[in-house]
Amino acid sequence: MTLLEKETSLLREETLPGGGSLSFILKRGQILRMTDLEGGANVSLMMLNPHEKSERLNLPDTLKGQHTARLTAGHCFYSDMGRVLAGIIADTCGWHDPFGGVLNAAEVKEKYGLGRYQDLRNGFYRNGTDNLLVEMGKWDLNLEDLLMVVNFFSKVTVDEQGAFTFHSGASKAGSYVDLFAPMDVLVVLTALQHPMDPAADYAPRPVQLAWRQAADENAAIEALLTRPENERAFTNTRLFAL
């Protein structure tokens, strides 16, 4: 049984369509479950401190501090102030990519062709940069605030020469990941294909989002104390809460 399955009643649930974007504050003590409904989804996600938005997700520190080139259960997301913005407490996919970023409008056009609103209406080809900026604007954030993203449900490996390889089909239908927030965290995300996905057609997949309140916050934190660096980051998080 996962920590989420022991939680209290559902707070909210919605389906984010492929190509969609969303932003919200995941409150301290809440768990967000993201589920790949069809397989092959990708969710590009940013994190910030909503009370001091100059504090943001620091992916280099996140990876160096946990000695990893992938993200999965037991890993925390460090801010540039050394605090834990969120952590993965359950994961059936097993690999989430911190390197690939998102495509901009010109790159989407080059990769998938012209997909204009005038021709396709709501099916027009969206891009990660613009989707994230639209959501960021709702929180008084601009282009200079655009951060590196974590690409959930996507597997990218790095060989000894530093070359990246995208692994198609790494996430199956029903794969999910649970994010626990030990502090309030502003989440900005979009559901678009990974930039390295070799598929020639524009076909982003939907994801389901579900919010619950952690019944046992201490148990969720314990699941993330996988390294001494994480313990120190949680100390910083507790000090901020004071």
Buried (B, 14 or more C-beta within 10 A) or exposed (E): EBBBEEBEEEBEEEEBEBBBBBBBBBBBBBBBBBBBBBBBBBBBBBBBBBEEBEBBBBBEBBBEBBEBEBBBBBBBBBBBBBBBBBBBBBBBBBBBBBBBBBBBEEBBBEBBEEBEEEEEEEEBBBBBBBBBBBBBEEBEBEEEBBBBBBBBBBBBBEEEEEEEEBEEEBBEEEBBBBBBBBBBBBBBBBBBBBBBBEEEEBEBBBBBBBBBBBBEBEEBBEBBBBBEBBBEBBEBBBEBEE
